[in-house]
Amino acid sequence: MIPQTTEPRPPVDHGRAQHQKAGHPRTEAARKTNHRAPTAAATVHADSAPRPDQHDHSALRAALAAATEDTLVYDLDGIGRQYAALCAELPGVAVRFAMKACPVDEVLAHLARLGSGFDAAGPQEVAQALSTGVAPELIHYGNTVKSDRNIAEAYRLGVRDFATDSLEDVAAIAEHAPGSRVFCRLATTGEGALWGLSHKFGCSPEDAVRVLDAARAAGLVPSGLSVHVGSQQMTAEAWGAAIDSLAAVLEALNWRGITPERINLGGGLPALGVLDRRGRPLEPPLDKMFAVIREGMERLRAVNAAPLEFLLEPGRHLVADHGAIRAHVARLTSRHRLDGTGEDWLYLSCGKFNGLYEMDQLQYRLEFPTHPGGQFVNAVVAGPTCDSDDAYAQDGGRVRVPRAIASGDPVWIHSCGAYATAYATRGFNGFAPLPYTCVGGGPDPDGGAS
Ligand SMILES: Cc1ncc(COP(=O)(O)O)c(C=O)c1O
């Protein structure tokens, strides 16, 4: 049975007892500091109950306005509302937050308090997840790429659920994590996503049957299947295609006497507040995606000979729109290209190497709080380093920038809460990663900053 995340979970459970036995001194301290009585934000909202608005950015804006230096702000209550909204859309689906999207202790601890588990990519992430006090049963090793040592270490830390997509990996799991549960990742096309994730991970349906067959023969539990439809997926059809593929493999597995017990529907759910490379709003059909996923779950349940449970490992969808950067203007300049064309450039204190890793694939909404009106120029936006990759896409859209903006003026960069902290370099060209601040997350989940 997958520990469900749609209801707030009590802090202590069987898994924790196991975890302490394995000798993790930090766990008890983490439990004391991180866990408290379940709060209203963690509950699934009945249809009739008013739902807190996950798009309320007032706390984030207040923190941006209060900042006098560059910082990345996470709104923990906003992330909590996003989590609750997701649980309400997909009742009964257990959430394993993809840590890579935001490996910030406070964010992880907040999600753990709300009942989330974690998708970890290696033993270091497993250890960080455990430091929130979450039980090892709520952590799975979602990376199909792992060394013998990685597997053994994760197993030692208490992890018993491993993603896989090859016979070689199955053999290694059987040796270094004996008796564990494995779920096989099916390849997807990645179509419709900004980042397809289609090459490095996942196997064919035929391979998946072979892999789970081998797992069973090696004494592992062939517990399920997983997919990832690509990050910032923009189409509901991608989910439909993934469900088709899952249904076909489930049938083939059942025919061979393997009845998976869980399906991991992966990540891919989009951020809502970002723009495409041309600067046009990305408007993912979120309601339709949820409808396709709900219908797909019913379909897969009907196919499988045993009851099925569902997992989701969202990353950016939970955090992107609840993180924002207060940066400042380095300079607005105007110059001519070799062909004589004039071009304006806005250089910011923050760019690809210290917080905006994805800036060449999408655009963030910028706000200039000290210059709400006046005359504008259309500029290319770039970061502060001496590197030409540190810019919005060259073929991308220009951004409206107040002509009067001056060096040092604040700039707010919205919806950059995902993949910001972890992708920051260690100080490329001397530009340090931004410090971060968390607001909210206090005892009153609808309340203000803590
Ligand atoms: C295995 C796995 N799960 C989940 C995610 C999270 O994806 P997203 O941020 O698109 O939700 C990723 C991201 O690449 C991943 O590799």
The ligand as a MOL file (V3000), in Angstrom:
LIG
                    3D

  0  0  0     0  0            999 V3000
M  V30 BEGIN CTAB
M  V30 COUNTS 16 16 0 0 0
M  V30 BEGIN ATOM
M  V30 1 C 12.5390 11.1450 -12.6630 0
M  V30 2 C 12.0110 12.5250 -12.6350 0
M  V30 3 N 10.8490 12.7490 -12.0090 0
M  V30 4 C 10.3240 13.9800 -11.9230 0
M  V30 5 C 10.9590 15.0630 -12.4810 0
M  V30 6 C 10.3300 16.4130 -12.3320 0
M  V30 7 O 9.9450 16.9100 -13.5450 0
M  V30 8 P 9.1050 18.2330 -13.6210 0
M  V30 9 O 9.8790 19.3030 -12.9470 0
M  V30 10 O 8.9170 18.4670 -15.0610 0
M  V30 11 O 7.7920 17.9820 -12.9230 0
M  V30 12 C 12.1510 14.8740 -13.1870 0
M  V30 13 C 12.7940 16.0150 -13.8490 0
M  V30 14 O 13.5530 15.9380 -14.7610 0
M  V30 15 C 12.7100 13.5660 -13.2470 0
M  V30 16 O 13.8730 13.3380 -13.8730 0
M  V30 END ATOM
M  V30 BEGIN BOND
M  V30 1 1 1 2
M  V30 2 1 2 3
M  V30 3 2 2 15
M  V30 4 2 3 4
M  V30 5 1 4 5
M  V30 6 1 5 6
M  V30 7 2 5 12
M  V30 8 1 6 7
M  V30 9 1 7 8
M  V30 10 2 8 9
M  V30 11 1 8 10
M  V30 12 1 8 11
M  V30 13 1 12 13
M  V30 14 1 12 15
M  V30 15 2 13 14
M  V30 16 1 15 16
M  V30 END BOND
M  V30 END CTAB
M  END
